[in-house]
């Protein structure tokens, strides 16, 4: 007797390749021949790059090849269509490293959802350049690493950070309002697996006091941007953005409160999209399947 669908392993296949006839048919036939059932598929043909982007979620029936065998057997399809592809086990919980400074709204939101089982992740470590959230980390039973950063200690502390990433087998680093700039070397090491939340609709109001800057300019919307971290400060591929309308009656403190709420929502959506393998990076842009 076949297992119920909820007990079957589910895999996610992401594909980038030159757009041409026959790709969807070839992938579908490959999976059907191995008793795999497609449960969700999304695709986008980019007219500018003439590339096809695809995400397929499928279940493997009892007796189907495992993930390793599927990967080996799919190789010839990948070569045939010049694909860059990845096959993920959706049942594997990704391991997140959270980094924070003095503002904890994004950190607390992720921790609450983690504890409540809303986010299917593991958080083996929290890193901060301040001790502000050491007690909160203890409450959640998560090891807290205090790595204060100065010009003199930056290289040493980044070496310790990299040791944590490696020893804890971190899949994704989340800068949950971590207010230190990572070095170019660290950005390169974490390419495609480090997400930052920026307190504006990029590239406006950089630097200190963004909401006072916004108030002084009389802005009519404020927002936040989640993006992958690159060596070009706040210029990495954008994953998610949001805005809220405001007016002249909102002072800097009110704008900051509204902004913090937008920041936590935007960062959460970006993290969810990443752990569900819904993001495909296309140069300086991203394709984000909803």
N, C-alpha and C positions, 0 to 999 in steps of 0.2 A: 504494500500500500504506500502511495506517495505521501510524503510529509505535508502537513498543512503549510500554506504559503508563508505564514508568519515564522515558521521554523526553518525555512530554506535560506541558505546563505544568499545575500544580496551584494552585488558588485556594481561599481560605477566605472564606466569607461569614458574617458575624455579624449577628444581627438582634435588635432589641428592638421589640415592638409590643403594642398591646392584643390580648389573646387572643380569637380568634373563629374560626368555622368557615371553612375554605377556604384558610388561609394556606399550609400545607404543600403542598397540591395546586397552588396557583398558582406557588409557587417551583419545585416539581418540573417542572411543565409548561414553565415558562420555560426552565429549563436543558436539558430534553430537546429542546426545539425548536431549540436551538443546538448540538446534538451534544455536550453536556456530560454527563459521567457522575459521579453522586454516589458517592463512595467511603467517606464517613463522615458521619453526621448525628447530632447530639445536640440535645435540646430539653428545656426545663423550663417548665411552666406554674405561675406563682407564684399561689397562691390568695389571698395577701394583697393584692398590687398588681393582680392580674388581668392581668398582663403575660406575654407569651410570650418566652422567650429561646431562641435557636437558633444553632447553629454547624454549617455544612455545609462539607465539603471535597469538591472535585470537580475532575476533569480535563477539559481542553478538547481535543477531537479536532482533527486537522489540518483546517483550513478553518473552525474555530469562530472567533467574534469574539475579539479580544484583550481584555485587562483593561479598557482604556479604553472600548471599544465595549460590552462587557458592562455596565459601570457606567452608561453613558448609557441603554442599553436597559432596565436594571432600574429606572430612576427611576420609571416609571409604576406598577410593582408596589409600590414603596415608598410612593408617594403614596396608592395605593388602600387600603393597610392601615395607613397612618399609622406607618410604620416609621422607626426610627433604625437605619441599616445601614452596614456597612463591607465592602469587598471588598479582600482582601489577596492578594498574590502570595507563596505560601509558599516560593518559590525565592529570594526576596530576603533576603540575610543582614542582620540588624539590627545597628546600630552601637551598642555599649554604652560608656558612660563609667563607670568604676569609681572609687569614692571610699572612702578608707580612712584610719584614724588610726594607732594603735599595734598593734592586734591584727589579724594577717593571715591567720587560718585561712580565713575566707570568701573573701578575695581570692585566696589561693593555690589553693584548690579550683577556683574559676572559671577561673583562668589555666591550670591544668593541663589541664582539660577543653577549654579553647579550643585549646591547643597540640596536644592529642591528636586534635583533630577531632571530639570528642564533642559539643561545643556548636557549632552552625553559626552563629557570630556573628563580628563584627569588633570589635576593641577598639582604637580609635584614640587613647585617652588614659586615663591614670590620674591622679587628683588626690588630693593629701593635704596635711594641715596639719602633717605631720612628714616627715622624710626617711628614715624607717625602711625603706621598701620601694622606694627609688629604684634600688638595685642589682638587685632582683628585676625591676622594670619593664624595666631595661636588658637583663637576661638574655632576656626575652621579646621584646625589640625594640619596646617600646611607649613612646611619649613620656610622660615623668613631669613633672607640673606641681606644684611645691611652692608652696602657697598658705597660709602661716601665718595664723591668724585670731586677732585680738584684738578687743576692743570698738571700738578706734580704727580697725582695718583691715577690719572685717567687710563693710561696704558696698563698699569697693574690691575686695576679694577675690571677692565674689559677682558683681561686674561682670565680672571676669576669667573666673570660672566660666561665666557666661552666654555670653561670647564664645567659649569653647571649645565649649560645647553647640551654638552656631549654626555656627561655622566647620567643625566636624567632623561636622555633620549628625547629631547624636546622636538615636537613637530612644528609648533607655532609659537612665536614670541609676540606678546600683545603689549604695546606701549599704552597703558591705561592712564594717560596723562603723566607720563614719565618725561620730565622736563630737562633731560640731558641729551645732547646731540651725540649719536653713535658715530664712531670713526668710519671712514670710508672702507677700511678693511673689514670691520664688523658688519657693515651693511652688505658688502659683497658676500661674506660668509652666510648671511641670513637671507639672501636674495630669494624673494618669492615666499618667504615664511616669517615675515615680520610685519605686523600691521600697526599703524599709528593713527591716533585720532587728532585732528587739527581743529582748533577752536575758531574756524571761520570757513566761509565758502571760498576755498583757495582761489587766488593767492592774496586775498585782502587781509589787512590788519595783522601783519606779522609782528613778532616780538612781544614785549611786555604790555600788559594792560589792554588786551584786545577789545574788551567790552567798553572801556572808557573811550578808546579810539572810535568805536562804533557810535557811541552816544554823542561824542563831539562832532562827528560827521553827519548826525541826524539820519542814520540809515533807516530803511523801511522794512528790511528783512535781516535776520541774523541766521546763521546756520553753522554746520559742522561738516567736515570731510574726513572720511576714513580712506587711507591709502596704504599701499605697500611702501616700505621704507627703502630708499636708495641713497647713494652717496650725495645726490643732488637734494639738498634740504627741502623737504615738503614738495618735491616735484615728482614723487613716485606715482605709479599707475593708480588712478582713483577707483575705489571699489564702491563706495556709497556716499551719498550726500543728502542733506535735508535742510529745510529752512522753515522759519516761522515769521509771519508778518508782525511787525511792531510799529509803534508810533512815538511821537514826541513826548508822551506822558510817561514812558518807561525810562527810569533812571538806570545808571550803570549797574547797581546791585540787582535790579529786576532783570535787566538784560543778561547778566551773568547767570542768574538762576534759570532763565529760559534756555540759555545756551548750554548749561550743564545737562539739562534734560535732553536736549537734541543730541549732544555729544554721546551720552550713554546709549541712546537708541541707535544712532548711526554706527557706533563701534560694535554693538551687539549684532546688528544685521551683517556687518562685514565679517565678524568672527563666524557666525552661523553659515554664511555663504562659503567661507573657506573650508570649514570642517566638513561641509556637505559636498565638497568638490564641485561647486557651482561657478567657480571663477576660472576663466582661462585668460592668461595675460597675452595681449597682442601688441608687442612693442611697448609704447608708452601708454597704451589704453588697456582696458579690461573688457572682456565679454562676461557678463554676470547673468546666468540663467536663474530665473525666479521660480 
